[in-house]
Amino acid sequence: MQVSAHVQRYGRKGFAWGRWLRQRVRSSEFFFILLAIVVGMGAGLLTILQGIVAWLLQHMLFGLTDDTRLSGAPPLTWFQLAILPLGGLILAFFTWGVQARKRTLVDAVEANALHGGRMSVWDSLVVAGQTILSNGFGASVGLEAAYAQMGGVVASRAGRWLEMRRGDMRTLVGAGAGAAIAAAFGSPLAGAFYAFEVVIGAYTPAAIAPVAAASLAGAQVAQRLGGVPYVVTVNPGPAIHTAGYLIYAGLGLACALIGILIMQGVAVVEERSRAWLPHWSRPAIGGLLLVPIAFLSPQVLSAGHSALHIDIIATVPIAFLALILAAKCLASIVSLGFGFRGGLFFASLFLGTLAGHLYAAAAEWMVGHPVLDSGNAAMVGMAALATAVVGAPITMAMLVLGATGNFSLTGAVLAASLVSSTIVRETFGYSFSTWRLHLRGQTIKSARDVGWVRTLTAGRMMRGEVKKVEQGVAASEFRRRFPLGSSSRVAVVDGEDRYIGIVTPAAVFDEGVAPDTPVETLARVREYWLAPQMHIGEVMTRFDQAESDELVILDPDRRILGILTESFVRRRYADELEKAQRDLFGER
């Protein structure tokens, strides 16, 4: 009995403490920032742990030395290359074991766009496991997707436990994902802007402090634990003048085209492989196809960290750079198209440096003398191609600024990245993450919050009381049942209570309508109605098509469930939009 009393007393204290903390976080920006710092520390810790697991896996499987990464390894033997298809089989077995194919795995971008920041811990562990296995067995994918996933889910679970508002939850998830990227690259600025551009979808005054604090915390935890960030260092090149900005804009155009080709290539290969192959065999066959590509050079494997440093610092023949650019693009397309899990964040950085080197060489060949500094061109290309794929120009500019400290170069990077971003948005419309969602049937183009639109359906907004009249009823009988002023509209139904149209009493009481006129002949809006699952955006579109002030909601048998008026729908949309804007800007 005494033990039970102690448990109950401490349970009540814990509940009271939790309620006190929830109230403080919901009402105080200071406590919210403290929470973001804790989330950022957790995200940084998980980033280091995932990186260590993938590093150990690669080193055990490929027999690498402690100071060597897979993409910087010497040429691999056929025995080592056989690890690639073996990894595909193990990945397929893992996916089957965790039953990942039975549900959609939601990442941080989709969670923030559609689900108010709500993420599943189990699904996130599955995503991290698939990504680590794919990278660890040498597939041409990076770990950044797993880093952001686990950083986001730490934030999501904390927000759900504290019962945070939708807007605060989205900010916290962005802070967690941004902290993970900050820890991986050792750049709090890049992590913070990644959160804004990729995961939150907007820059807002209320989000600046928590996101920045989380990114700083994540980077500091990674540094204190001895994590080696993905630092890209080059010797500072010459200052860039006006003509250089214009030339680098051309590099932005070239990188945009390369990025679009990669994303389209992944989609085509994935579609064909799904249609032609059993799902369990796709990663193994993909690994088998990687073998001849990796035989050319190990630089095409994994994310490409060592390969980037080798190619950006060492004097490498231009023909070899062109070969690696083509081979790395193909390896990334095969890896992702055949079912390996991961992202293109660092791979796009690596490919961008190659594109920049080749662009500088092409410019020199065309005019007969050096036009661009190859180091500067590599950094500009790195940011421009990553922008095309990831969709975050400021994030990439901050990466370059942190790597070089060259503000003149950062300006050229920003110009090329904006050119790349604009071309991709105008001609393609998606980043790689939102393109994959588009292929699954989602229409979102950023992490901007549209989930409230999806949840506000016709079924939730409708009024259930609808006056009805049977077809065949004469106008005189209708006038007796529904005098003027008794109702603004009446639905006409057949003998089985199925919808025919809507009639207004004013139309029936018109002087030109004979008393024996069947009421259904006066009905309108026959071809337009609403389904209960239609969201508010679709409802407003249907009102525009019908050119009517009211529409009924029907079940699959065309029986009436309720009715909606256009004025009510638009007023509700305006109210919800204003609420979303208040949440976005932190107006509690």
PERAKA-V973046 format. One record per residue. N is the residue number from 1. PHI is phi in radians with two decimals (NA if undefined). OMEGA is omega in degrees with one decimal (none if undefined). Layout:
n-><N N>
phi-><PHI PHI>
omega-><OMEGA OMEGA>
This chain:
n-><1 2 3 4 5 6 7 8 9 10 11 12 13 14 15 16 17 18 19 20 21 22 23 24 25 26 27 28 29 30 31 32 33 34 35 36 37 38 39 40 41 42 43 44 45 46 47 48 49 50 51 52 53 54 55 56 57 58 59 60 61 62 63 64 65 66 67 68 69 70 71 72 73 74 75 76 77 78 79 80 81 82 83 84 85 86 87 88 89 90 91 92 93 94 95 96 97 98 99 100 101 102 103 104 105 106 107 108 109 110 111 112 113 114 115 116 117 118 119 120 121 122 123 124 125 126 127 128 129 130 131 132 133 134 135 136 137 138 139 140 141 142 143 144 145 146 147 148 149 150 151 152 153 154 155 156 157 158 159 160 161 162 163 164 165 166 167 168 169 170 171 172 173 174 175 176 177 178 179 180 181 182 183 184 185 186 187 188 189 190 191 192 193 194 195 196 197 198 199 200 201 202 203 204 205 206 207 208 209 210 211 212 213 214 215 216 217 218 219 220 221 222 223 224 225 226 227 228 229 230 231 232 233 234 235 236 237 238 239 240 241 242 243 244 245 246 247 248 249 250 251 252 253 254 255 256 257 258 259 260 261 262 263 264 265 266 267 268 269 270 271 272 273 274 275 276 277 278 279 280 281 282 283 284 285 286 287 288 289 290 291 292 293 294 295 296 297 298 299 300 301 302 303 304 305 306 307 308 309 310 311 312 313 314 315 316 317 318 319 320 321 322 323 324 325 326 327 328 329 330 331 332 333 334 335 336 337 338 339 340 341 342 343 344 345 346 347 348 349 350 351 352 353 354 355 356 357 358 359 360 361 362 363 364 365 366 367 368 369 370 371 372 373 374 375 376 377 378 379 380 381 382 383 384 385 386 387 388 389 390 391 392 393 394 395 396 397 398 399 400 401 402 403 404 405 406 407 408 409 410 411 412 413 414 415 416 417 418 419 420 421 422 423 424 425 426 427 428 429 430 431 432 433 434 435 436 437 438 439 440 441 442 443 444 445 446 447 448 449 450 451 452 453 454 455 456 457 458 459 460 461 462 463 464 465 466 467 468 469 470 471 472 473 474 475 476 477 478 479 480 481 482 483 484 485 486 487 488 489 490 491 492 493 494 495 496 497 498 499 500 501 502 503 504 505 506 507 508 509 510 511 512 513 514 515 516 517 518 519 520 521 522 523 524 525 526 527 528 529 530 531 532 533 534 535 536 537 538 539 540 541 542 543 544 545 546 547 548 549 550 551 552 553 554 555 556 557 558 559 560 561 562 563 564 565 566 567 568 569 570 571 572 573 574 575 576 577 578 579 580 581 582 583 584 585 586 587 588>
phi-><NA -1.14 -1.09 -1.08 -1.14 -1.10 -1.07 -1.12 -1.14 -1.21 -1.12 -1.13 -1.15 -1.11 -1.14 -1.13 -1.14 -1.10 -1.14 -1.08 -1.15 -1.05 -1.12 -1.17 -1.15 -1.28 -1.90 -2.14 -1.17 -1.07 -1.18 -1.12 -1.14 -1.05 -1.08 -1.08 -1.11 -1.08 -1.08 -1.08 -1.11 -1.11 -1.12 -1.11 -1.10 -1.15 -1.08 -1.11 -1.09 -1.14 -1.09 -1.15 -1.07 -1.13 -1.10 -1.10 -1.10 -1.10 -1.22 -1.26 -1.29 -1.77 1.11 -1.48 -1.36 -1.08 -1.71 -2.13 -1.77 -1.05 -1.25 -1.91 -1.34 -1.19 -0.88 -1.53 -1.38 -1.12 -1.10 -1.17 -1.15 -1.14 -1.14 -1.09 -1.15 -1.07 -1.07 -1.09 -1.12 -1.13 -1.10 -1.09 -1.13 -1.08 -1.07 -1.15 -1.13 -1.60 1.00 -1.22 -1.33 -1.47 -2.66 -1.49 -1.51 -1.62 -1.62 -1.14 -1.13 -1.16 -1.06 -1.27 -1.34 -2.05 -2.09 1.09 1.51 -1.43 -2.23 -1.58 -1.15 -1.09 -1.06 -1.19 -1.12 -1.12 -1.06 -1.11 -1.11 -1.09 -1.19 -1.15 -1.10 -1.07 -1.20 -1.12 -1.57 1.72 -1.06 -1.43 -2.40 -1.79 -1.69 -1.06 -1.10 -1.20 -1.02 -1.13 -1.09 -1.26 -1.10 -1.17 -1.26 -1.03 -1.15 -1.10 -1.14 -1.11 -1.14 -1.21 -1.14 -1.55 0.93 -1.33 -1.12 -1.01 -1.11 -1.17 -1.08 -1.11 -1.10 -1.16 -1.11 -1.07 -1.10 -1.14 -1.15 -1.11 -1.11 -1.13 -1.18 -1.06 -1.16 -1.18 -1.79 1.11 -2.36 -1.05 -1.10 -1.11 -1.11 -1.13 -1.24 -1.05 -1.05 -1.17 -1.38 -1.79 -1.74 -1.58 1.55 -2.89 -1.68 -2.32 -1.02 -1.20 -1.61 -1.06 -1.13 -1.12 -1.17 -1.11 -1.11 -1.12 -1.13 -1.08 -1.12 -1.09 -1.13 -1.19 -1.09 -1.08 -1.16 -1.17 -1.48 1.45 -1.17 -1.68 -1.25 -1.38 -1.51 -1.93 -2.11 -2.41 -1.27 -1.02 -1.57 -1.20 -1.09 -1.85 -1.85 -0.99 -1.07 -1.11 -1.06 -1.15 -1.15 -1.21 -1.07 -1.11 -1.13 -1.06 -1.08 -1.07 -1.17 -1.07 -1.15 -1.10 -1.06 -1.12 -1.08 -1.13 -1.13 -1.15 -1.08 -1.04 -1.12 -1.14 -1.12 -1.10 -1.08 -1.17 -1.18 -1.15 -1.32 -1.76 -2.15 -1.07 -1.06 -1.23 -1.60 -1.04 -1.10 -1.16 -1.18 -1.05 -1.10 -1.14 -1.21 -1.26 -1.01 -1.15 -1.19 -1.21 -1.14 -1.10 -2.93 -1.13 -1.05 -1.41 -1.57 0.98 -1.38 1.84 -1.10 -1.15 -1.08 -1.08 -1.14 -1.10 -1.33 -1.52 -1.77 -1.34 -1.48 -1.98 -1.00 -1.07 -1.07 -1.17 -1.07 -1.12 -1.11 -1.17 -1.02 -1.16 -1.18 -1.17 -1.02 -1.12 -1.11 -1.15 -1.11 -1.12 -1.03 -1.30 -1.20 -1.76 1.84 -1.21 -1.82 2.75 -2.22 -2.00 -1.02 -1.26 -1.03 -1.21 -1.09 -1.08 -1.09 -1.14 -1.12 -1.12 -1.09 -1.13 -1.03 -1.15 -1.13 -1.12 -1.16 -1.15 -1.11 -1.13 -1.14 -1.24 -1.79 1.56 -2.68 -1.03 -1.89 -2.12 -1.26 -1.11 -1.14 -1.07 -1.09 -1.11 -1.21 -1.14 -1.10 -1.00 -1.23 -1.17 -1.25 -1.12 -1.11 -1.05 -1.52 -1.50 1.44 -2.47 -1.12 -1.21 -1.00 -1.20 -1.10 -1.19 -1.07 -1.17 -1.08 -1.17 -1.38 -1.99 1.17 -1.78 -1.22 -1.10 -1.15 -1.10 -1.10 -1.14 -1.05 -1.13 -1.11 -1.14 -1.16 -1.18 -1.07 -1.06 -1.08 -1.11 -1.13 -1.10 -1.18 -1.32 -1.73 -2.08 1.62 -2.41 -1.54 -1.11 -1.15 -1.31 -1.14 -1.12 -1.15 -1.05 -1.16 -1.51 1.86 -1.44 -1.92 -1.28 -2.03 -2.85 -1.46 -0.97 -1.23 -2.11 -1.10 -1.14 -1.17 -1.19 -1.49 -1.56 -1.79 -1.06 -1.10 -1.37 -1.61 -1.20 -1.73 -1.42 -1.51 -2.30 -1.32 -2.22 -2.49 -1.41 -1.14 1.63 -1.20 -1.33 -1.07 -1.10 -1.15 -1.05 -1.10 -1.23 -1.30 -2.20 -1.09 -1.01 1.62 -1.39 -2.78 -1.58 -2.77 -2.42 -1.53 -1.71 -2.22 -1.55 -1.14 -1.77 1.16 -1.66 -1.19 -2.01 3.10 -2.08 -2.19 -1.78 -0.95 -1.04 -1.19 -1.28 -1.45 -1.07 -1.08 -1.45 -1.62 -1.23 -1.06 -1.64 -1.20 -1.08 -1.17 -1.16 -1.24 -1.73 -1.29 -2.30 0.92 -1.35 -1.57 -2.07 -2.72 -2.08 -1.68 -1.09 -1.51 -1.12 -1.44 -1.10 -1.11 -1.17 -1.11 -1.15 -1.10 -1.16 -1.10 -1.10 -1.20 -1.35 0.92 -2.27 -1.48 -2.57 -2.45 -1.62 -1.83 -2.03 -1.49 -1.04 -1.62 1.15 -1.62 -1.37 -1.76 -3.14 -2.53 -2.32 -1.85 -1.13 -1.11 -1.16 -1.09 -1.21 -1.18 -1.14 -1.09 -1.10 -1.11 -1.18 -1.12 -1.13 -1.12 -1.10 -1.16 -1.10 -1.10 -1.10 -1.70 1.28 -1.54 -1.28>
omega-><179.5 178.4 178.8 179.5 177.5 -180.0 -179.9 -179.0 179.8 175.4 177.6 178.2 178.3 179.0 179.3 178.1 178.4 178.7 177.7 -179.0 178.5 -179.3 -178.6 -178.5 -179.2 -173.1 -173.5 176.5 179.2 179.3 177.3 178.0 176.2 176.9 179.1 177.9 178.8 177.8 178.8 177.4 177.6 178.9 178.0 178.6 180.0 176.6 179.0 -178.7 179.6 177.8 179.4 -179.4 179.6 179.0 178.5 -179.6 178.8 -176.6 177.8 -175.7 -174.3 177.2 -177.3 173.7 -174.2 -175.7 -176.9 170.7 -172.3 -176.9 176.5 -177.5 172.9 -178.6 -175.2 175.4 177.8 177.4 178.2 -180.0 178.5 177.5 -177.2 176.9 175.9 176.5 176.6 177.5 179.7 177.3 178.2 178.4 178.0 179.9 177.0 -176.9 -179.8 177.6 -176.9 -177.2 -176.0 179.8 177.7 178.7 -173.8 176.3 -175.0 -179.6 179.5 179.3 -179.4 -177.7 -169.8 -170.4 177.7 177.9 -178.5 -178.3 179.4 177.8 -178.2 179.1 179.7 175.4 177.7 179.0 179.8 179.3 178.2 -178.6 -179.8 177.3 -179.4 -179.9 -177.4 178.6 169.1 178.9 -174.0 179.7 179.2 -178.8 -173.3 178.4 177.7 178.5 -178.2 179.7 -177.6 174.1 178.7 -176.2 173.4 178.8 -178.1 179.6 177.7 179.8 179.4 178.7 -179.3 177.2 -176.0 175.5 -177.3 -178.8 178.8 178.6 179.7 177.7 -178.2 177.0 175.4 179.0 179.4 178.9 178.2 177.9 178.2 178.5 177.2 178.8 -178.1 -175.1 -177.6 -175.1 178.6 179.2 179.1 178.7 -179.6 -179.4 172.6 178.4 -178.2 -170.7 -171.6 -169.4 178.6 176.9 -179.7 171.1 180.0 -179.8 -177.0 -175.7 -173.3 -174.7 -179.5 -179.2 178.8 179.8 179.4 -179.8 176.2 -179.8 179.4 179.2 -179.7 178.3 179.1 179.8 -177.9 179.5 177.4 178.4 179.2 -177.6 177.3 -176.4 175.5 -177.7 175.3 174.4 -179.8 179.0 180.0 177.6 -176.2 -179.2 -172.5 -179.8 178.8 178.1 -179.3 179.0 179.9 173.4 175.1 175.9 175.9 177.0 -179.6 -179.3 177.1 -180.0 177.8 179.8 179.3 179.1 179.0 -177.9 176.7 179.3 177.0 -178.4 -178.3 -178.9 179.2 179.8 -178.6 -178.2 176.4 -177.5 -171.0 -171.1 170.2 -172.9 -177.1 -175.8 -173.1 -179.3 -179.9 178.1 175.3 176.7 178.0 178.4 177.9 -174.9 179.9 177.8 179.5 177.7 176.4 178.4 175.3 -179.3 -178.3 -175.3 179.1 -177.4 177.8 -176.5 -178.9 -179.2 179.3 -179.1 180.0 -173.8 -177.8 -177.4 -176.6 175.5 -174.5 178.7 -178.6 -179.9 178.8 177.6 178.5 178.3 -179.5 177.7 -179.3 -177.5 180.0 175.9 -179.2 -179.8 178.6 179.3 179.1 -177.6 -176.9 -178.9 -178.6 167.8 172.2 -175.9 177.0 -177.8 -178.7 -175.6 -176.5 177.6 178.8 174.6 179.5 179.6 179.2 177.6 177.4 179.2 178.5 176.4 -178.3 179.0 178.6 179.2 179.3 178.3 178.1 -179.8 -176.7 -175.6 176.0 176.7 -177.9 179.0 -177.1 171.0 -173.9 177.4 176.4 -179.2 178.7 -179.4 178.0 178.2 178.2 -178.8 -176.5 -179.6 176.3 176.2 179.1 -176.0 -174.9 179.7 -176.4 -174.9 -178.1 176.7 -178.4 176.7 178.5 175.6 -179.3 178.8 178.2 -177.9 -171.9 -172.9 -175.2 -177.0 177.3 177.7 179.6 176.0 177.2 176.7 -178.8 179.5 -179.9 -179.8 178.4 174.5 179.4 -179.3 -178.9 -179.2 179.9 -179.0 -177.8 -173.7 -175.5 171.7 -174.7 162.5 -176.7 -178.6 -179.7 174.6 177.7 175.9 178.0 179.3 176.8 177.5 176.8 -176.4 -176.8 179.0 175.7 179.3 177.1 -171.3 173.5 -178.9 -179.8 176.3 -177.9 -176.5 179.9 -171.7 177.4 179.6 179.7 -175.1 -168.8 168.0 -174.2 -175.9 179.0 177.4 -174.9 173.1 -177.3 175.4 -177.4 177.6 -179.3 -179.1 -179.9 178.5 177.6 -179.4 179.7 -178.0 -173.3 178.5 177.7 -179.3 -179.4 -179.6 178.8 179.8 178.2 178.9 177.3 -179.0 177.8 -177.2 178.1 176.5 177.5 -172.2 174.8 -178.6 179.3 176.9 178.4 178.5 -179.6 179.3 -179.0 -179.2 179.1 -176.4 -177.6 -179.0 179.6 -178.1 -177.5 180.0 176.2 -172.1 -178.2 178.6 179.4 -177.2 177.0 -178.7 -178.5 -172.4 -174.3 173.0 -177.3 170.1 -175.5 -177.8 178.9 177.8 -168.8 176.4 178.0 179.3 -179.6 175.7 179.9 176.0 178.1 180.0 -175.6 -175.7 -178.2 179.6 180.0 177.0 179.1 174.2 -175.0 170.5 -178.0 178.9 179.4 174.1 -170.6 175.8 -177.7 -177.2 176.9 173.4 -178.0 -178.4 178.9 -177.9 -178.2 176.5 177.9 177.9 179.8 178.9 -179.2 178.3 178.1 177.7 178.2 178.1 177.0 177.6 -177.3 -176.8 173.2 178.0 -170.9 none>
